[in-house]
Amino acid sequence: MRRHLPLYAIALAILIVGALALGVPARSVGFGLLALACPLMMLFMHGGHGGHGSHSGHDEQPPSGGPTSAAR
């Protein structure tokens, strides 16, 4: 996803310039950017984690200090 980041930035810049060229007020464009800031941050910050939301238990380590470690 990070390799596409420059393309996303260029597309956003084109969108902003296009909106301003069509007569959209700068205040509205700024408000739109603020409204999109949180979802975009979540997308970029959590997009590359590979599904941390699953609780399948495959990644969990057995607890240390259990009965098997005391018997050794």
TIRO-2110 file (N, C-alpha, C; in Angstrom, 1 decimal):
// TIRO-2110
0.8, -1.2, 0.0, N, 1, A
0.0, 0.0, 0.0, CA, 1, A
0.9, 1.3, 0.0, C, 1, A
2.0, 1.2, 0.6, N, 2, A
2.9, 2.4, 0.7, CA, 2, A
3.5, 2.7, -0.7, C, 2, A
3.6, 1.7, -1.5, N, 3, A
4.1, 2.0, -2.9, CA, 3, A
3.2, 2.9, -3.7, C, 3, A
1.9, 2.9, -3.4, N, 4, A
0.9, 3.6, -4.1, CA, 4, A
0.7, 5.0, -3.4, C, 4, A
1.3, 5.3, -2.3, N, 5, A
1.1, 6.6, -1.6, CA, 5, A
1.4, 7.8, -2.5, C, 5, A
2.5, 7.8, -3.3, N, 6, A
2.7, 9.0, -4.2, CA, 6, A
1.5, 9.2, -5.2, C, 6, A
1.0, 8.1, -5.7, N, 7, A
-0.1, 8.2, -6.6, CA, 7, A
-1.4, 8.7, -5.9, C, 7, A
-1.6, 8.3, -4.7, N, 8, A
-2.8, 8.8, -3.9, CA, 8, A
-2.6, 10.3, -3.7, C, 8, A
-1.4, 10.8, -3.4, N, 9, A
-1.1, 12.2, -3.1, CA, 9, A
-1.3, 13.0, -4.4, C, 9, A
-0.9, 12.5, -5.5, N, 10, A
-1.1, 13.2, -6.8, CA, 10, A
-2.6, 13.3, -7.1, C, 10, A
-3.3, 12.2, -6.9, N, 11, A
-4.7, 12.2, -7.2, CA, 11, A
-5.5, 13.2, -6.3, C, 11, A
-5.0, 13.3, -5.0, N, 12, A
-5.7, 14.2, -4.1, CA, 12, A
-5.4, 15.6, -4.5, C, 12, A
-4.1, 15.9, -4.9, N, 13, A
-3.8, 17.2, -5.4, CA, 13, A
-4.6, 17.6, -6.6, C, 13, A
-4.8, 16.7, -7.6, N, 14, A
-5.6, 17.0, -8.8, CA, 14, A
-7.0, 17.2, -8.4, C, 14, A
-7.5, 16.5, -7.4, N, 15, A
-8.9, 16.7, -7.0, CA, 15, A
-9.1, 18.1, -6.3, C, 15, A
-8.1, 18.5, -5.5, N, 16, A
-8.2, 19.8, -4.9, CA, 16, A
-8.1, 20.9, -5.9, C, 16, A
-7.2, 20.8, -6.8, N, 17, A
-7.0, 21.9, -7.8, CA, 17, A
-8.2, 21.9, -8.7, C, 17, A
-8.8, 20.7, -9.1, N, 18, A
-9.9, 20.7, -9.9, CA, 18, A
-11.2, 21.3, -9.2, C, 18, A
-11.3, 21.0, -8.0, N, 19, A
-12.5, 21.6, -7.2, CA, 19, A
-12.3, 23.1, -7.1, C, 19, A
-11.1, 23.6, -6.9, N, 20, A
-10.9, 25.0, -6.8, CA, 20, A
-11.1, 25.7, -8.2, C, 20, A
-10.7, 25.0, -9.2, N, 21, A
-10.9, 25.5, -10.6, CA, 21, A
-12.4, 25.6, -11.0, C, 21, A
-13.2, 24.7, -10.5, N, 22, A
-14.6, 24.7, -10.8, CA, 22, A
-15.4, 25.6, -9.9, C, 22, A
-14.7, 26.3, -9.0, N, 23, A
-15.4, 27.3, -8.2, CA, 23, A
-15.9, 26.9, -6.8, C, 23, A
-15.4, 25.7, -6.4, N, 24, A
-15.8, 25.3, -5.0, CA, 24, A
-15.0, 26.2, -4.1, C, 24, A
-15.6, 26.8, -3.1, N, 25, A
-14.9, 27.6, -2.1, CA, 25, A
-13.8, 26.9, -1.4, C, 25, A
-12.7, 27.5, -1.1, N, 26, A
-11.5, 26.9, -0.4, CA, 26, A
-11.9, 26.4, 0.9, C, 26, A
-12.9, 27.1, 1.6, N, 27, A
-13.3, 26.7, 2.9, CA, 27, A
-14.0, 25.4, 2.9, C, 27, A
-14.8, 25.1, 1.8, N, 28, A
-15.5, 23.9, 1.6, CA, 28, A
-14.5, 22.7, 1.3, C, 28, A
-13.5, 23.0, 0.5, N, 29, A
-12.4, 22.0, 0.2, CA, 29, A
-11.7, 21.7, 1.5, C, 29, A
-11.4, 22.7, 2.3, N, 30, A
-10.7, 22.4, 3.6, CA, 30, A
-11.5, 21.6, 4.6, C, 30, A
-12.8, 21.9, 4.6, N, 31, A
-13.7, 21.2, 5.5, CA, 31, A
-13.8, 19.7, 5.0, C, 31, A
-13.8, 19.5, 3.7, N, 32, A
-13.9, 18.2, 3.1, CA, 32, A
-12.6, 17.4, 3.5, C, 32, A
-11.5, 18.1, 3.4, N, 33, A
-10.2, 17.4, 3.8, CA, 33, A
-10.2, 17.0, 5.3, C, 33, A
-10.7, 17.9, 6.1, N, 34, A
-10.8, 17.6, 7.5, CA, 34, A
-11.7, 16.4, 7.8, C, 34, A
-12.8, 16.4, 7.1, N, 35, A
-13.8, 15.3, 7.3, CA, 35, A
-13.2, 14.0, 6.8, C, 35, A
-12.3, 14.0, 5.8, N, 36, A
-11.7, 12.8, 5.3, CA, 36, A
-10.4, 12.4, 6.0, C, 36, A
-9.9, 13.3, 6.9, N, 37, A
-8.6, 13.0, 7.5, CA, 37, A
-8.7, 11.8, 8.4, C, 37, A
-9.7, 11.6, 9.2, N, 38, A
-9.7, 10.5, 10.1, CA, 38, A
-9.9, 9.1, 9.4, C, 38, A
-10.8, 9.0, 8.5, N, 39, A
-10.9, 7.7, 7.8, CA, 39, A
-9.7, 7.4, 7.0, C, 39, A
-9.0, 8.4, 6.4, N, 40, A
-7.8, 8.2, 5.6, CA, 40, A
-6.7, 7.7, 6.5, C, 40, A
-6.6, 8.4, 7.6, N, 41, A
-5.5, 8.0, 8.6, CA, 41, A
-5.7, 6.5, 9.0, C, 41, A
-6.9, 6.1, 9.3, N, 42, A
-7.2, 4.8, 9.7, CA, 42, A
-6.9, 3.8, 8.6, C, 42, A
-7.2, 4.2, 7.4, N, 43, A
-6.9, 3.3, 6.2, CA, 43, A
-5.4, 3.1, 6.0, C, 43, A
-4.6, 4.2, 6.1, N, 44, A
-3.2, 4.1, 5.9, CA, 44, A
-2.5, 3.5, 7.1, C, 44, A
-2.9, 3.8, 8.3, N, 45, A
-2.2, 3.3, 9.5, CA, 45, A
-2.5, 1.9, 9.8, C, 45, A
-3.7, 1.4, 9.5, N, 46, A
-4.1, 0.1, 9.8, CA, 46, A
-4.2, -0.8, 8.6, C, 46, A
-4.0, -0.3, 7.5, N, 47, A
-4.1, -1.1, 6.2, CA, 47, A
-3.1, -2.2, 6.0, C, 47, A
-1.9, -2.0, 6.5, N, 48, A
-0.9, -3.0, 6.2, CA, 48, A
-0.6, -4.0, 7.3, C, 48, A
-1.6, -4.2, 8.3, N, 49, A
-1.3, -5.1, 9.4, CA, 49, A
-1.7, -6.5, 9.1, C, 49, A
-2.4, -6.8, 8.1, N, 50, A
-2.7, -8.2, 7.7, CA, 50, A
-3.8, -8.8, 8.6, C, 50, A
-4.8, -8.1, 9.0, N, 51, A
-5.9, -8.7, 9.7, CA, 51, A
-5.7, -8.9, 11.1, C, 51, A
-5.3, -8.0, 11.9, N, 52, A
-5.1, -8.2, 13.3, CA, 52, A
-6.4, -8.4, 14.1, C, 52, A
-7.5, -8.2, 13.4, N, 53, A
-8.8, -8.3, 14.1, CA, 53, A
-9.3, -9.7, 14.4, C, 53, A
-8.7, -10.7, 13.7, N, 54, A
-9.1, -12.1, 13.9, CA, 54, A
-8.6, -12.6, 15.3, C, 54, A
-9.4, -13.4, 15.9, N, 55, A
-9.0, -14.0, 17.2, CA, 55, A
-9.0, -15.5, 17.1, C, 55, A
-8.2, -16.0, 16.1, N, 56, A
-8.2, -17.4, 15.9, CA, 56, A
-7.3, -18.2, 16.8, C, 56, A
-6.4, -17.5, 17.5, N, 57, A
-5.6, -18.1, 18.5, CA, 57, A
-4.3, -18.8, 17.9, C, 57, A
-4.1, -18.6, 16.6, N, 58, A
-2.9, -19.2, 16.0, CA, 58, A
-1.6, -18.5, 16.4, C, 58, A
-1.7, -17.3, 16.7, N, 59, A
-0.5, -16.5, 17.1, CA, 59, A
-0.2, -16.5, 18.5, C, 59, A
-1.0, -17.0, 19.4, N, 60, A
-0.8, -16.9, 20.8, CA, 60, A
0.2, -18.0, 21.3, C, 60, A
1.0, -17.5, 22.2, N, 61, A
2.0, -18.4, 22.8, CA, 61, A
1.4, -19.0, 24.0, C, 61, A
1.8, -20.3, 24.4, N, 62, A
1.3, -20.9, 25.6, CA, 62, A
1.9, -20.1, 26.8, C, 62, A
1.1, -20.0, 27.9, N, 63, A
1.6, -19.2, 29.0, CA, 63, A
2.8, -19.9, 29.7, C, 63, A
3.7, -19.0, 30.1, N, 64, A
5.0, -19.5, 30.7, CA, 64, A
4.7, -19.8, 32.2, C, 64, A
5.4, -20.7, 32.7, N, 65, A
5.3, -21.1, 34.1, CA, 65, A
4.1, -22.0, 34.4, C, 65, A
3.6, -22.7, 33.4, N, 66, A
2.5, -23.6, 33.5, CA, 66, A
3.0, -25.0, 34.1, C, 66, A
2.2, -26.0, 34.2, N, 67, A
2.6, -27.2, 34.8, CA, 67, A
3.6, -28.0, 33.9, C, 67, A
3.7, -27.7, 32.6, N, 68, A
4.7, -28.4, 31.8, CA, 68, A
6.1, -27.9, 32.1, C, 68, A
6.2, -26.6, 32.3, N, 69, A
7.5, -26.0, 32.5, CA, 69, A
8.0, -26.4, 33.9, C, 69, A
7.1, -26.5, 34.9, N, 70, A
7.5, -26.9, 36.3, CA, 70, A
8.0, -28.3, 36.4, C, 70, A
7.5, -29.2, 35.5, N, 71, A
7.9, -30.6, 35.6, CA, 71, A
9.2, -30.9, 35.0, C, 71, A
9.8, -30.0, 34.2, N, 72, A
11.1, -30.2, 33.6, CA, 72, A
12.1, -29.9, 34.6, C, 72, A
END
